[in-house]
Amino acid sequence: MNSVTRSRKGSGNVRVEAFLGIAATDNLKLAKRVEHGLPFSSFERVERLSGLSAESLRAVVGIAPRTLARRKHEKRLSPEESDRLVSVSRVLALAVELFDGDVERGMQWLRSPSRALKGRSPLSLAATTVGLREVEALIGRLEHGVIA
């Protein structure tokens, strides 16, 4: 699980592209990749690096089981699924960064109930865009030492 890389700018930030296994040096290039649909291997890479089961990741990304099987056969996600995978990967990368690059601790935090989220786990909230934003905000508060 230690193949999640840090940004080249020396900021220490874990790059979302490392989770996805794609080369995109900026958001415009990433957006173009998403518009065409990410390869299914990106889903598999996020699954492997995060330690999430395919079922858990599928549920968070919002892909029906039969659709996931079809995407695997087609070897490509739809643009909408790709966009959700990028958003979820961004939260995964933020959680790993919160724990100084420790993937296991970041994933454990994502799975654990949080008082700041009224007893819900960050991962359970990540299934919606609003929930993802709340998890990002919580991570931001924790990074800045604000009691959550």
C-alpha positions as CSV (number, residue, x, y, z in Angstrom):
1,M,0.0,0.0,0.0
2,N,3.0,2.3,0.1
3,S,2.9,3.2,-3.6
4,V,0.8,6.3,-3.1
5,T,3.2,9.1,-4.0
6,R,3.5,12.7,-2.8
7,S,3.3,15.8,-5.0
8,R,6.4,16.9,-6.9
9,K,6.1,20.4,-5.5
10,G,7.5,19.3,-2.1
11,S,4.3,20.2,-0.3
12,G,3.9,16.7,1.1
13,N,0.5,16.3,-0.5
14,V,-0.6,12.9,-1.6
15,R,-1.6,13.1,-5.2
16,V,-5.0,11.8,-6.3
17,E,-3.5,10.7,-9.5
18,A,-1.4,8.2,-7.6
19,F,-4.6,6.5,-6.4
20,L,-6.0,6.5,-9.9
21,G,-2.8,5.3,-11.6
22,I,-3.0,8.0,-14.3
23,A,-0.8,10.8,-15.4
24,A,-2.6,14.1,-15.2
25,T,-0.4,17.1,-14.2
26,D,-3.3,19.5,-13.6
27,N,-7.0,19.6,-13.2
28,L,-7.7,20.5,-16.9
29,K,-5.9,17.3,-18.0
30,L,-7.6,15.3,-15.4
31,A,-11.0,16.7,-16.5
32,K,-10.3,15.7,-20.1
33,R,-9.5,12.1,-18.9
34,V,-12.7,12.0,-16.9
35,E,-14.7,13.3,-19.9
36,H,-13.5,10.3,-21.9
37,G,-14.1,7.9,-19.0
38,L,-11.2,6.5,-16.9
39,P,-9.9,3.0,-17.6
40,F,-11.4,0.3,-15.3
41,S,-7.9,-0.3,-14.1
42,S,-8.2,3.0,-12.2
43,F,-11.1,1.6,-10.1
44,E,-9.1,-1.6,-9.5
45,R,-6.0,0.5,-8.4
46,V,-8.1,2.6,-6.0
47,E,-9.5,-0.7,-4.6
48,R,-6.0,-2.2,-4.2
49,L,-4.3,0.9,-2.7
50,S,-7.0,1.8,-0.3
51,G,-7.7,-1.7,0.9
52,L,-11.4,-1.2,0.3
53,S,-13.3,-4.1,-1.0
54,A,-14.7,-3.9,-4.5
55,E,-18.2,-3.9,-3.0
56,S,-17.4,-1.0,-0.6
57,L,-15.7,1.1,-3.4
58,R,-18.6,0.3,-5.8
59,A,-21.1,1.5,-3.2
60,V,-19.2,4.7,-2.5
61,V,-18.7,5.5,-6.1
62,G,-22.4,4.7,-6.8
63,I,-22.1,1.9,-9.4
64,A,-24.7,-0.8,-9.4
65,P,-23.2,-4.4,-9.2
66,R,-24.3,-5.4,-12.7
67,T,-23.0,-2.1,-14.1
68,L,-19.7,-2.7,-12.4
69,A,-19.4,-6.1,-14.1
70,R,-20.2,-4.5,-17.4
71,R,-17.6,-1.8,-16.9
72,K,-15.0,-4.4,-16.1
73,H,-15.8,-6.2,-19.4
74,E,-15.8,-2.9,-21.3
75,K,-12.5,-1.8,-19.5
76,R,-13.8,1.7,-19.1
77,L,-15.9,3.7,-16.7
78,S,-18.5,6.3,-17.8
79,P,-17.7,10.0,-17.4
80,E,-20.1,10.2,-14.5
81,E,-18.6,7.2,-12.7
82,S,-15.1,8.5,-13.5
83,D,-15.9,11.8,-11.9
84,R,-17.2,10.1,-8.8
85,L,-14.1,7.9,-8.6
86,V,-11.9,11.0,-8.8
87,S,-13.9,12.7,-6.0
88,V,-13.7,9.7,-3.8
89,S,-10.0,9.3,-4.6
90,R,-9.4,12.9,-3.6
91,V,-11.0,12.2,-0.2
92,L,-8.9,9.1,0.2
93,A,-5.8,11.1,-0.7
94,L,-6.7,13.8,1.8
95,A,-7.2,11.2,4.6
96,V,-3.9,9.6,3.8
97,E,-2.2,13.0,3.9
98,L,-3.9,13.8,7.2
99,F,-2.0,10.8,8.6
100,D,1.3,11.8,7.0
101,G,1.1,9.4,4.1
102,D,0.1,6.4,6.2
103,V,-2.5,4.7,4.0
104,E,-3.6,2.2,6.6
105,R,-4.2,4.8,9.3
106,G,-6.0,7.1,6.7
107,M,-8.3,4.2,5.6
108,Q,-9.0,3.2,9.2
109,W,-10.0,6.8,10.0
110,L,-12.3,6.8,7.0
111,R,-14.1,3.7,8.2
112,S,-14.4,4.7,11.8
113,P,-17.4,6.5,13.3
114,S,-16.8,10.2,13.9
115,R,-18.4,12.4,16.6
116,A,-18.0,15.3,14.2
117,L,-20.1,13.5,11.7
118,K,-22.8,12.5,14.3
119,G,-21.5,9.0,14.6
120,R,-21.2,8.3,10.9
121,S,-18.0,7.2,9.3
122,P,-16.4,9.6,6.7
123,L,-16.6,6.8,4.1
124,S,-20.3,6.3,4.6
125,L,-20.8,10.0,4.0
126,A,-18.6,9.9,0.9
127,A,-21.4,8.2,-1.1
128,T,-23.0,11.7,-1.9
129,T,-21.5,14.9,-3.1
130,V,-22.7,16.8,-0.1
131,G,-21.2,14.1,2.2
132,L,-17.9,14.3,0.3
133,R,-17.8,18.0,0.9
134,E,-18.5,17.6,4.6
135,V,-15.7,15.0,4.9
136,E,-13.3,17.4,3.0
137,A,-14.3,20.2,5.4
138,L,-13.7,18.0,8.4
139,I,-10.2,17.0,7.1
140,G,-9.5,20.7,6.6
141,R,-10.5,21.5,10.2
142,L,-8.4,18.6,11.5
143,E,-5.4,19.7,9.5
144,H,-5.6,23.2,11.0
145,G,-6.1,21.9,14.5
146,V,-9.7,23.0,14.8
147,I,-11.6,20.8,17.3
148,A,-14.1,18.9,15.2
